[in-house]
Amino acid sequence: NSMEIITLLLFILIGTGITNLVVNATILDSLRDFMILKSEELDETFGELIESLLSCMMCAGFWLGALVSIFFPINFLAAGIIISLTSHFYSVLIGGFESFDNLSEAVIVENAEE
């Protein structure tokens, strides 16, 4: 059914987008730092867990996918796995583009110096 495919794609876009915001958005840096600091005050191990969760696309993706599944007709475990994997794929893809961009800039600078 085309509506189910659209719903799944919407779920993936929303879940992956939220995960990217939570893990990478510079506007949330101070909030992430605050949450890590406060969780470390409670317990050092808990602080390490929160820091790992907030800096890992797959980790955050799993839990945020499960949370977003509240609004979609999808099993929370499947939702967590789907968003975890798509978030990881997204971060690898973007990382690859950034590496290529850095490489191309280095080549341009090297050619300009010759």
C-alpha positions in Angstrom: 0.0 0.0 0.0 1.4 3.4 -1.0 0.2 5.1 2.2 2.1 2.6 4.3 5.3 3.3 2.3 4.8 7.1 2.7 4.2 6.6 6.5 7.3 4.6 6.8 9.4 7.1 4.9 8.0 9.9 7.0 8.8 8.0 10.1 12.4 7.4 8.9 12.9 11.1 8.0 11.5 12.4 11.3 13.4 9.8 13.4 16.7 10.3 11.6 16.3 14.1 11.6 15.6 14.2 15.4 18.5 11.9 16.0 20.8 14.1 14.0 19.6 17.2 15.9 20.1 15.6 19.3 23.6 14.3 18.4 25.1 16.9 16.1 23.2 20.2 16.3 25.5 23.0 17.7 22.5 24.8 19.0 22.1 21.9 21.5 25.7 21.7 22.6 25.1 23.6 25.9 22.0 21.4 26.6 24.0 18.2 26.0 26.9 19.4 28.2 24.4 20.3 30.9 22.7 16.9 30.8 26.1 15.1 30.9 27.3 17.3 33.8 24.1 16.7 35.8 24.1 13.0 35.1 27.7 12.7 36.2 26.8 14.5 39.5 24.3 11.7 40.1 26.6 8.9 39.2 29.8 8.7 37.1 28.8 5.6 35.3 25.3 7.1 34.5 27.1 10.2 33.2 29.2 8.1 30.9 26.1 6.3 29.7 24.3 9.6 29.0 27.4 11.0 27.2 27.6 7.9 25.0 23.9 8.1 24.3 24.1 11.8 23.3 27.1 11.4 21.1 26.3 8.1 19.2 24.0 8.2 16.2 23.1 4.5 16.6 22.5 4.7 20.3 20.4 7.8 20.3 18.7 6.6 17.1 17.5 3.5 18.8 15.9 5.2 21.7 14.5 8.1 19.7 13.1 5.7 17.2 11.3 3.9 19.9 10.0 7.2 21.3 8.9 8.5 17.9 7.0 5.2 17.3 4.4 6.4 19.7 3.1 8.5 16.9 3.3 5.9 14.1 1.8 2.4 13.7 5.1 0.6 14.2 6.5 -1.7 16.8 8.8 0.2 19.2 11.6 -2.3 18.9 11.5 -2.4 15.1 11.2 1.4 15.1 14.4 1.7 17.3 16.3 -0.6 15.0 15.2 1.1 11.8 16.1 4.6 13.1 19.3 3.4 14.6 20.4 1.9 11.3 19.2 4.8 9.1 20.9 7.3 11.5 24.2 5.4 11.3 23.9 5.2 7.5 23.2 9.0 7.4 26.2 9.8 9.6 28.5 7.6 7.5 27.2 9.1 4.3 27.6 12.7 5.5 31.0 11.8 7.0 32.1 10.5 3.6 31.0 13.7 1.9 32.9 15.8 4.5 36.0 13.7 3.9 35.7 14.1 0.2 35.2 17.9 0.6 38.3 18.1 2.8 40.3 16.1 0.3 39.1 18.3 -2.6 40.0 21.5 -0.7 43.5 20.1 0.1 44.0 19.3 -3.6 42.8 22.8 -4.6 45.2 24.4 -2.1 48.1 22.2 -3.2 47.5 23.1 -6.9 47.2 26.8 -6.0 50.6 26.7 -4.3 52.3 25.3 -7.4 
